[in-house]
């Protein structure tokens, strides 16, 4: 079975997530609803479908960014959440919405989100850097520091805004509630470009995992490659976080699962990352909206329960290998 069964499982999981919610609708009936007009059809195809699709795409985006960031930084503990990218993007989105709601300035939410995502992740790397090396422990610590700083900024903004950002708490914990087809446009475009570039340059990414010196000796423009993926990865993260809020640990957990199943070559593990990431996030969202029905749990809490123990095991294993 292995990686060859992943596409088949991916489709089953997607339909399974469409079936479950406040009201259960059997998989067979979901497709029968396409040929009739009813309240059930509206619920499944206009409310639940865009939500499940966004959850799937968000899982793909964060997992793929995590995979590539780990390759270009040669660090197994890197992901958009841990190095502050998500927290910065969330703060930028909230700030933009605050400006718009209070008629201070008309700014683009994805653009503001991207700017602060870039600031946050750059700050994490600069703080952690020692010479030309970015030690793993230092990067994790600086990432926690920067994430805390921007999360505190988001909390302060929410308190200042009071009633003008009543749903702003979702940016701190992550939620797919209220997602519509209109929310998908910019994230889908950015992800499509990122996926295309990743598969096109998969061999260069393989070489990057060996080290920068080896990559340079093989004629790869290391700095150009790093900054291209770094900037585009930050933008992809920002476009999704600006719609869904902070969702942690998916970009850390999934790439390791993908490499275990598909091996170290990016030509194989990128596809595995896409499929596993999409499945994991959509399942987490289904759990978030069904476990305590009718109360909805923020999806970031579900992913943290999965990711935090995984990170602990990974750090202990890495320390063991280092000794």
N, C-alpha and C positions, 0 to 999 in steps of 0.2 A: 504494500500500500504506500506509505510514506507520502512524499511530496506530490506524487501523481494523483492521489485521492483528494488533495486539497481543493481544487476547483469544484469538484462534485459536492464536497462538504460545505463549501462556501455558499453555493446556491441553496442547499437545504436549510442552512442556518438563516439565510436572508428571508426565506419564505416563513420559516419558523418564527422569526421575530415580527413579521407582519401579522401572524396569527394571534399572538399574545398581547394582552393589554387589559384595559378596564373591561372590555368585552372580548371574549374568545370567538374567533372566526376560523373555521377549518381551512387548511391550505387549498383544498379543492374548491370550496365556496369562494375564496378570494378571487380566483380567476373567472368563476361564473358571474361574479358581480360586475365584471367589465361590460357585460351585455345587458345590464338592467340599470334603471335609475332607482336608487333607494338611499335611505339614511346610512345604511351599512356601507354602501359603495363610497359615499362621500367620506365616511369615517376612515375607511381603509386607504383609499387612493388619494384623498386630498389632505388628510391629517396624519395618518400613521405612516404612509409610504415616504413622504419627504423627510420625516423624522428618522426613520430607519435608514434611509439613504444617506442623510447627513451624518448619522452616527457611524455608518460604515466608511464613508469617505474620510471622516475625521480620524478614525482608527488607522486608515491607510496612510494619511498625511503625516500624523505624528510618528508612526512606526517607521516610515520611510525616511523622514528627517532624522530620526534617532539612529537608524542604521548608517546613514551616510555621514552624519556628524561623528559617529564612533570610528568610522573608517578614516576620515580626513584628519581627525585629531588623535587617532591611534589610541583611543581610550574607551574601554568597555563600559564605563559608568556615565557616559555622556547621553543626555537626551534633552529636548527642549524645555522640559519642566525643571530638571535639576540644575541647568546652567542659567536659569532665570528668564529665558526667552518667553515662556508662557506668561509669567507674572508681569513682565514688561509690556507684552502685547495686550494683556488684560487692562493694565493701567491706562495705556494709550487709548484703548477703545472707550473706556469709561470717561476719560477726559474729553474725548471728541464728542461723545453723547451729551455730556454736561454742557459743553460749549454750545451745541446745537439747541438743546432743550431750553437753555437760558438766553438764547439769542446773543451770545457773546461773540461767536464767530461761526461761519459755515465751513466746516472742515470735513475731510473724508475720514470716516471711521477706520477703514482698512489701512489708509496711509499713516494715520497717527499711531495705529496699532503696530505697524511695521517699524516705524521710527523708534518707538520705545522698546520693541522686541530686540532691535539691533543694539540699542544703547545698553540694555540689561545684559545681553549675552556677551557683548564686548567687554563690559565692566567685569564680568565674572572671569573671563579669560585673562584680562590684564592683571587683576588682583591675584590670580593663581600662578601666573607665569614666573618662572625662575630662570633667567637667562633665555635660552631658546626652548626650554622644557616646561611643560604644564603637568606637574605631578597630579596623580589621580585624587589623592586625599585633599590636596589644596583646591582642586577644581570643585569638588563636592562641597567643601566648606564655603568657598567664595560664592558658589551657586546658591547655597542655602541663605547666605547673608544678603545677596542681591534679591533673591525671591522674597525674603522677609521684608526688605526695604520697600519694594514695589507693591507687595500685598498690603503693607501698612499704609502706603500712599493711596491705594484703592479704598481701604477702609475709611481713611480720613475724607476722601472725596465723597464717599457714600454718606458720611455723617454731615458734611457740609451741604450736600445736595438735598438731604432729607427726603421730601416727598417727590422731588423731580426725577429721582432715579429709584423708584420703588422696587423695580425688578433687578436692580444692579447687583444684588447678592449672588446672582447666578454666575457672574464673572469670577467670583472667588471660589466656587465649588464645582462649576460645570453643569450645564443642563442643555438638553435638546428640545425642551418644551417650547411650543409655539413656532417651531421651524416651518417655513413655507418654501415653495419652489423658488421664490425670488431670492431667498438667502443663499441659494446654491451657486449662483452664476459666477461670482468672482472666485470663491474657493475652488470650484471645478476647473476654471481656466488656469489658475496658478498651479494646481496639482497636476494637471495634464502636462504642462510645460516641464515641471519638476520630474515627473515619471519618465517622460521622453528623454530628457537630458541624462537621467540616471542610467537608463538602459543603454543609451548611446555611448556613455563613457564608463561602462562597467569594468572594462579591462584596466583603465587608469585607476579606478577605485581599488581594484585588487592589488595593484602595485603600491598604492598609498599605504595599505595595511602593513607592508614590509618595512616602511620607514621613508622619510623624506630624502635621505641621501641616495637610497636605491632608486627611488622614483626619478630623481634628478639625473642620475647616471644613465637612465634609460630614455632620457630626452623629454620627460614630462615637465611642463611648466607648472610646478607645484603651487606657487603662490596664486596663479590665475585660477587653477582648479579649486583650491581651497576657498578663495573668496567668491567664486561663482556659486559654489554650492552653499557656502555660508550665508551669502546675501539672499539667494533664492529660497533656501531652507527657512530663513528667518521670515521671509515674506509669506511663504506658504503657512507657516505656523500662525502668523499674525492674521491672515485672512480667515482661518478657522476659529482661532481663539476669539476674534472680534464678534463671532456669531454664537459661539458655544461656551465661552469662559475657559477657565483653567482646568485642564484635565491631565493629571499627572501619571507618570510611570509607564504609560503605554509605549512610549518611544524608547524606554529602557528595556522592558521585558520582551517585547515582540522580536526585535532583531536577534536576541540570543536564542529564542525558540526557533526562529527561521534558520539560523546557522546550524543548529542541532539537527534539524530535519533535512535541510537542503545542502549543507556544507558551506565552506568559507567563500566559494566563488560567487561574486555578485551577480553574474549572469543567471544564477539559480536562486540565490537567497533573496534577491530583490522581489521576485514574484511571490516567494513564500512569505516574505514580510508583508506584502500587499494583502494577500489572502488571509493570513493569520490576524493581522492588525484590524482588518475590516470585520472579521468574525468576532474577535474579542471585544471590540468597542460596542458593536451592535448588541451583543449578548449582555454586556454590562448595563447598557441603557434599558434593555428589556427587564432586567432584574431591578433596576432603579425605579421603573414605573409599575412594577407588579408585586414586589416583595411585601410592601406595606400598603397596598392598594386600599383606599384611594389616595393615601399620602405618597408623594413622589420623593424618593431619595436623590440628592444631587449625585450625578454619575461619577464625579471626581472622588467621592467617598468610596464608591465601589472599587474603582481602579486603584485607589491608595491601599485598600485592604489587600489587594492582590500584589501590588508592586512593592510595598514597603518590606514585607518579609523576603521577597525575591531579591531585593537590593541588599538586605542584610546577609543572605546566603552568598551572594555574589562577592561582596566585600570580604567575607570571611574566607571564601575559597581563594580569592586573589591574594590575600595576605598569607595564606598557607603556601601558595605557589611561590610567593616572593621569598619566603624563608628557605 
